[in-house]
């Protein structure tokens, strides 16, 4: 014991310096931990978006539930889109239009045939024949691009244009202006 006392008395300044250095290093480590904790808390608050009273584990379970709910919604939307795509194949989406002069003694191309078809080339062709005394309108059913009822050359041309998807349409052999058909303006 006396040896220890003598050692301490003879090296008191060295022990004091070492103690101060250890204290200084401890304070630096404490400051680094405080800065690190502040960053971690900022990240945590950013992750929880300020929600208080919820643990990180509870939040992960909530997020997983939300993701499962979103996946169910996405699957429902995909089924609805598939159903709509199927239904749209049966809507009128192909148009063929031909204007012509049905009678030589009438000056303008006032007669026309218009074919309206779906994706499977089913639909109908409407024809309007204009004459001086009267006009006649009629429709013929079209299945797979063909009509069971005989069609005129102009009706055949309108069906062919609808199937090919022509946009700018000429009006036949007897002259006339180009016509463009658009359902939406």
VODOZA-538685 format. One record per atom (N, C-alpha, C): residue in three letters; x, y, z. Coordinates in pm, whole numbers, padded with zeros to 5 digits, always signed. Layout:
ALAXYZ...
This chain:
UNK+00082-00118+00000UNK+00000+00000+00000UNK+00088+00126+00000UNK+00189+00124+00071UNK+00279+00239+00074UNK+00344+00259-00063UNK+00367+00146-00127UNK+00425+00157-00260UNK+00329+00230-00354UNK+00202+00201-00347UNK+00099+00264-00429UNK+00091+00413-00399UNK+00098+00447-00273UNK+00092+00588-00233UNK+00213+00664-00285UNK+00323+00603-00279UNK+00444+00670-00327UNK+00438+00688-00479UNK+00387+00588-00546UNK+00376+00596-00691UNK+00280+00709-00731UNK+00167+00719-00662UNK+00069+00822-00691UNK+00128+00959-00662UNK+00197+00974-00549UNK+00253+01104-00513UNK+00361+01147-00610UNK+00440+01051-00657UNK+00549+01088-00747UNK+00499+01113-00890UNK+00386+01053-00928UNK+00336+01066-01066UNK+00198+01134-01072UNK+00169+01214-00977UNK+00037+01280-00972UNK+00010+01367-01095UNK+00107+01437-01144UNK+00086+01522-01260UNK+00059+01436-01385UNK+00128+01324-01398UNK+00106+01235-01512UNK-00034+01173-01505UNK-00075+01130-01387UNK-00208+01071-01368UNK-00316+01175-01398UNK-00294+01296-01357UNK-00389+01405-01383UNK-00401+01433-01533UNK-00292+01433-01603UNK-00293+01458-01747UNK-00366+01344-01821UNK-00336+01219-01781UNK-00402+01104-01843UNK-00552+01108-01815UNK-00592+01142-01695UNK-00734+01152-01659UNK-00804+01260-01740UNK-00739+01374-01757UNK-00796+01481-01837UNK-00811+01438-01984UNK-00712+01367-02035UNK-00719+01319-02173UNK-00834+01219-02191UNK-00849+01128-02096UNK-00957+01030-02102UNK-01091+01102-02094UNK-01102+01203-02011UNK-01226+01281-01999UNK-01256+01355-02128UNK-01156+01416-02187UNK-01172+01489-02312UNK-01216+01395-02425UNK-01151+01280-02434UNK-01189+01180-02537UNK-01331+01132-02512UNK-01369+01112-02387UNK-01506+01068-02354UNK-01607+01173-02396UNK-01575+01301-02375UNK-01666+01409-02415UNK-01679+01412-02568UNK-01569+01394-02642UNK-01574+01390-02789UNK-01660+01273-02838UNK-01642+01156-02778UNK-01721+01039-02815UNK-01869+01065-02786UNK-01897+01127-02672UNK-02035+01160-02635UNK-02097+01257-02736UNK-02022+01356-02781UNK-02071+01453-02881UNK-02099+01380-03013UNK-02009+01290-03055UNK-02030+01214-03179UNK-02155+01128-03170UNK-02176+01063-03055UNK-02297+00983-03035UNK-02422+01070-03038UNK-02415+01189-02982UNK-02531+01279-02981UNK-02566+01321-03124UNK-02464+01356-03204UNK-02487+01393-03343UNK-02546+01275-03420UNK-02491+01157-03398UNK-02541+01037-03465UNK-02685+01008-03425UNK-02717+01022-03298UNK-02854+00999-03250UNK-02951+01101-03312UNK-02904+01225-03326UNK-02990+01327-03387UNK-03021+01291-03532UNK-02920+01243-03607UNK-02943+01201-03744UNK-03038+01081-03750UNK-03017+00986-03661UNK-03104+00868-03658UNK-03248+00906-03625UNK-03265+00999-03532UNK-03399+01042-03496UNK-03465+01114-03614UNK-03388+01194-03686UNK-03442+01264-03803UNK-03485+01163-03909UNK-03404+01060-03934UNK-03440+00955-04029UNK-03566+00881-03983UNK-03572+00849-03854UNK-03687+00777-03800UNK-03814+00860-03814UNK-03805+00990-03781UNK-03921+01077-03793UNK-03962+01092-03940UNK-03863+01095-04029UNK-03894+01100-04171UNK-03962+00971-04217UNK-03921+00861-04162UNK-03980+00733-04195UNK-04121+00719-04139UNK-04140+00765-04017UNK-04272+00754-03954UNK-04360+00873-03989UNK-04302+00974-04052UNK-04372+01096-04093UNK-04445+01161-03976UNK-04382+01160-03863UNK-04436+01231-03747UNK-04544+01155-03673UNK-04572+01029-03708UNK-04672+00951-03638UNK-04617+00913-03502UNK-04690+00948-03401UNK-04642+00917-03267UNK-04724+00804-03207UNK-04666+00734-03113UNK-04736+00627-03044UNK-04739+00498-03124UNK-04655+00485-03224UNK-04651+00362-03304UNK-04506+00315-03311UNK-04488+00187-03296UNK-04352+00134-03302UNK-04313+00112-03448UNK-04185+00098-03467UNK-04133+00075-03601UNK-04188-00057-03657UNK-04196-00156-03574UNK-04250-00286-03615UNK-04397-00274-03657UNK-04476-00200-03578UNK-04617-00179-03613UNK-04630-00106-03747UNK-04539-00012-03769UNK-04542+00063-03893UNK-04511-00027-04011UNK-04416-00116-03998UNK-04383-00209-04106UNK-04502-00299-04135UNK-04571-00347-04031UNK-04690-00430-04052UNK-04799-00351-04124UNK-04814-00224-04087UNK-04915-00139-04152UNK-04880-00118-04299UNK-04754-00093-04328UNK-04710-00073-04466UNK-04732-00200-04547UNK-04700-00316-04489UNK-04723-00443-04559UNK-04871-00462-04588UNK-04957-00426-04493UNK-05102-00435-04516UNK-05146-00342-04627UNK-05091-00220-04628UNK-05124-00124-04734UNK-05080-00177-04870UNK-04962-00237-04876UNK-04911-00292-05002UNK-05001-00406-05049UNK-05044-00492-04957UNK-05135-00602-04995UNK-05266-00546-05049UNK-05318-00442-04985UNK-05441-00379-05031UNK-05422-00318-05170UNK-05310-00253-05192UNK-05281-00195-05324UNK-05268-00305-05430UNK-05206-00417-05394UNK-05195-00528-05490UNK-05333-00582-05527UNK-05423-00592-05429UNK-05560-00636-05460UNK-05629-00536-05553UNK-05611-00407-05525UNK-05671-00304-05610UNK-05615-00311-05753UNK-05484-00331-05765UNK-05420-00340-05897UNK-05475-00461-05973UNK-05488-00574-05903UNK-05543-00694-05969UNK-05686-00670-06015UNK-05766-00602-05935UNK-05904-00570-05973UNK-05906-00478-06095UNK-05820-00378-06095UNK-05812-00285-06208UNK-05768-00359-06335UNK-05669-00449-06321UNK-05624-00526-06438UNK-05737-00612-06493UNK-05817-00674-06405UNK-05931-00755-06451UNK-06033-00666-06522UNK-06058-00546-06466UNK-06152-00453-06529UNK-06103-00408-06666UNK-05973-00381-06678UNK-05916-00339-06806UNK-05929-00452-06908UNK-05901-00574-06866UNK-05914-00689-06956UNK-06059-00703-07003UNK-06153-00686-06911UNK-06295-00694-06947UNK-06332-00584-07046UNK-06284-00462-07021UNK-06313-00351-07112UNK-06250-00373-07250UNK-06127-00424-07251UNK-06062-00451-07379UNK-06141-00555-07458UNK-06194-00655-07389UNK-06275-00756-07456UNK-06402-00693-07511UNK-06468-00610-07431UNK-06590-00545-07477UNK-06563-00449-07592UNK-06449-00381-07589UNK-06418-00283-07695UNK-06397-00349-07830UNK-06357-00477-07832UNK-06340-00542-07962UNK-06472-00555-08036UNK-06584-00547-07963UNK-06717-00558-08025UNK-06780-00422-08051UNK-06708-00314-08027UNK-06761-00181-08056UNK-06724-00140-08199UNK-06800-00049-08254UNK-06770+00000-08389UNK-06643+00082-08383UNK-06543+00040-08461UNK-06416+00110-08457UNK-06352+00127-08595UNK-06412+00068-08695UNK-06359+00082-08832UNK-06467+00148-08918UNK-06425+00248-08995UNK-06521+00323-09077UNK-06468+00331-09220UNK-06555+00300-09312UNK-06524+00319-09454UNK-06635+00402-09517UNK-06600+00501-09594UNK-06700+00596-09647UNK-06673+00619-09795UNK-06781+00613-09876UNK-06770+00638-10019UNK-06886+00728-10060UNK-06853+00841-10124UNK-06957+00928-10184UNK-06955+00904-10334UNK-07074+00910-10393UNK-07082+00887-10537UNK-07211+00947-10592UNK-07214+00955-10722UNK-07330+01004-10794UNK-07405+00881-10845UNK-07520+00850-10784UNK-07594+00728-10819UNK-07661+00738-10956UNK-07695+00858-11001UNK-07764+00877-11128UNK-07689+00981-11211UNK-07677+00955-11340UNK-07602+01043-11429UNK-07661+01183-11439UNK-07793+01195-11422UNK-07856+01326-11444UNK-07853+01416-11321UNK-07788+01369-11211UNK-07777+01450-11089UNK-07633+01496-11077UNK-07613+01625-11051UNK-07482+01685-11062UNK-07381+01658-10953UNK-07420+01629-10834UNK-07322+01616-10725UNK-07318+01474-10672UNK-07214+01447-10595UNK-07201+01316-10529UNK-07280+01319-10399UNK-07413+01309-10412UNK-07500+01320-10295UNK-07537+01184-10237UNK-07505+01077-10305UNK-07528+00942-10252UNK-07403+00897-10178UNK-07421+00808-10083UNK-07304+00759-10010UNK-07331+00620-09953UNK-07221+00551-09922UNK-07223+00425-09848UNK-07120+00437-09737UNK-07160+00399-09617UNK-07069+00404-09503UNK-07072+00269-09432UNK-06956+00210-09414UNK-06944+00082-09344UNK-06892+00108-09204UNK-06958+00051-09103UNK-06919+00064-08963UNK-06895-00076-08909UNK-06768-00107-08873UNK-06731-00244-08834UNK-06660-00245-08700UNK-06665-00362-08633UNK-06591-00381-08508UNK-06455-00444-08540UNK-06383-00488-08438UNK-06249-00544-08456UNK-06251-00674-08535UNK-06365-00743-08537UNK-06378-00870-08609UNK-06443-00852-08745UNK-06451-00727-08791UNK-06510-00692-08921UNK-06658-00728-08928UNK-06726-00718-08815UNK-06871-00736-08809UNK-06934-00599-08788UNK-07049-00577-08848UNK-07119-00449-08832UNK-07225-00434-08939UNK-07224-00318-09005UNK-07324-00294-09109UNK-07273-00187-09203UNK-07336-00184-09320UNK-07308-00080-09418UNK-07440-00008-09444UNK-07438+00122-09436UNK-07556+00206-09460UNK-07537+00275-09595UNK-07640+00271-09675UNK-07633+00335-09806UNK-07749+00433-09818UNK-07719+00550-09872UNK-07821+00651-09901UNK-07808+00686-10049UNK-07915+00660-10122UNK-07914+00690-10265UNK-08005+00812-10286UNK-07946+00917-10340UNK-08017+01043-10360UNK-08065+01050-10505UNK-08193+01079-10522UNK-08250+01101-10654UNK-08332+01228-10655UNK-08369+01276-10774UNK-08445+01401-10783UNK-08583+01386-10719UNK-08646+01276-10741UNK-08782+01255-10693UNK-08785+01202-10550UNK-08687+01121-10512UNK-08686+01064-10376UNK-08547+01015-10343UNK-08526+00996-10213UNK-08402+00940-10162UNK-08436+00810-10089UNK-08346+00714-10093UNK-08367+00585-10028UNK-08248+00556-09938UNK-08277+00510-09819UNK-08172+00471-09724UNK-08196+00326-09684UNK-08088+00250-09673UNK-08101+00113-09626UNK-07970+00067-09565UNK-07977-00041-09488UNK-07859-00096-09422UNK-07850-00245-09450UNK-07726-00294-09454UNK-07702-00438-09474UNK-07603-00484-09368UNK-07633-00600-09313UNK-07546-00656-09209UNK-07417-00708-09274UNK-07306-00690-09198UNK-07176-00739-09244UNK-07121-00832-09137UNK-07079-00953-09178UNK-07017-01050-09086UNK-06885-01093-09147UNK-06780-01082-09068UNK-06646-01119-09114UNK-06608-01050-09244UNK-06652-00924-09258UNK-06615-00844-09375UNK-06698-00872-09498UNK-06801-00955-09486UNK-06885-00988-09602UNK-07032-00975-09563UNK-07115-00948-09665UNK-07259-00938-09643UNK-07328-01057-09708UNK-07428-01112-09640UNK-07507-01221-09697UNK-07595-01169-09810UNK-07625-01040-09807UNK-07706-00975-09910UNK-07610-00916-10014UNK-07639-00930-10141UNK-07548-00872-10242UNK-07526-00723-10219UNK-07403-00678-10237UNK-07368-00537-10215UNK-07331-00473-10347UNK-07352-00343-10354UNK-07314-00266-10472UNK-07162-00246-10471UNK-07105-00205-10583UNK-06959-00179-10584UNK-06919-00072-10482UNK-07005+00028-10462UNK-06974+00134-10365UNK-06978+00081-10222UNK-07075-00006-10193UNK-07083-00067-10060UNK-06962-00157-10037UNK-06923-00232-10139UNK-06805-00317-10127UNK-06681-00232-10099UNK-06672-00120-10169UNK-06557-00029-10149UNK-06556+00028-10007UNK-06674+00065-09955UNK-06683+00118-09818UNK-06641+00012-09716UNK-06687-00112-09737UNK-06648-00223-09646UNK-06498-00245-09654UNK-06443-00245-09775UNK-06299-00267-09792UNK-06218-00156-09725UNK-06263-00033-09740UNK-06193+00080-09676UNK-06198+00069-09523UNK-06311+00027-09471UNK-06321+00011-09325UNK-06225-00097-09277UNK-06218-00207-09349UNK-06129-00317-09309UNK-05984-00272-09316UNK-05948-00198-09421UNK-05809-00152-09437UNK-05777-00033-09347UNK-05880+00036-09298UNK-05856+00148-09206UNK-05808+00274-09275UNK-05856+00299-09396UNK-05816+00421-09467UNK-05869+00544-09394UNK-05789+00652-09394UNK-05831+00776-09328UNK-05887+00874-09428UNK-05809+00913-09528UNK-05858+01006-09629UNK-05920+00922-09739UNK-06045+00949-09771UNK-06119+00865-09864UNK-06157+00943-09988UNK-06130+00882-10106UNK-06178+00951-10226UNK-06322+00911-10251UNK-06386+00978-10342UNK-06532+00963-10355UNK-06575+00881-10475UNK-06487+00809-10535UNK-06530+00724-10647UNK-06476+00772-10779UNK-06519+00701-10883UNK-06465+00727-11017UNK-06520+00854-11080UNK-06635+00902-11036UNK-06701+01014-11103UNK-06662+01151-11046UNK-06554+01159-10970UNK-06510+01287-10919UNK-06559+01313-10779UNK-06539+01435-10731UNK-06582+01474-10598UNK-06464+01505-10509UNK-06494+01555-10390UNK-06390+01595-10296UNK-06349+01479-10207UNK-06228+01487-10155UNK-06186+01387-10055UNK-06261+01412-09927UNK-06297+01306-09857UNK-06374+01315-09734UNK-06296+01246-09625UNK-06290+01305-09509UNK-06226+01240-09394UNK-06329+01224-09285UNK-06340+01102-09232UNK-06438+01072-09129UNK-06366+01064-08995UNK-06423+01130-08896UNK-06372+01121-08760UNK-06490+01121-08665UNK-06490+01027-08572UNK-06599+01022-08476UNK-06586+01128-08366UNK-06462+01174-08342UNK-06438+01261-08227UNK-06384+01398-08267UNK-06420+01448-08381UNK-06382+01583-08415UNK-06271+01587-08508
